Amino acid sequence: MMGRNILLRLAGSALAVLAVASCASTSVVPLSADTIQVTAQADPDCGPRGAQQAALKRAAVETLRRGFDNFVILGIQQANNTRVVGYTPVQAQTTSDAVGTDWGNSSYVTGRSTTTYSGGQAVVGGSYDQNLTVQMFRQGDPGFDRAISARATLGPNWQKAVASKDDDFC
């Protein structure tokens, strides 16, 4: 029984590390010289907002990597593909106490037991998905003025985001 508890703790710790390590991933498909499709998948813990933020950041990064300055989101698709994939094991812990007394030829025993249950939480798997169709613009292109600044979207450390080889955004 003791070995099983240690195994369950180790498995839970490993799942927690994986959940933190893989928040959201993205990919890009070029549709034309100035248009891309960005796909983001976020873990259930990140929620739909995590997928949206990852897709938006990737759109900004790709805009700058491809030599453009601003972008417009032409289309959005999203999906909630999360589901319950199982449950954590249920454990029961029982504690008991009893007191016995003798009175003449009779014995009396009184006692109580308490059982505490833990576990049984849902394990959620799957992903929140976000697709953006993005048109990119250079300064002077028609539509540039109504587009979103990729640099402003990424913030003051935009150069670091563009130079990074890590395309997983959280």
Salt bridges, closest charged atoms under 4 A:
GLU62 OE2 - ARG58 NE 3.08
GLU62 OE2 - ARG65 NH1 3.22
GLU62 OE1 - ARG66 NE 3.03
ASP69 OD1 - ARG151 NH1 3.13
ASP97 OD2 - ARG112 NE 3.24
ASP167 OD2 - ARG58 NH2 3.57
ASP167 OD1 - ARG65 NH1 3.14
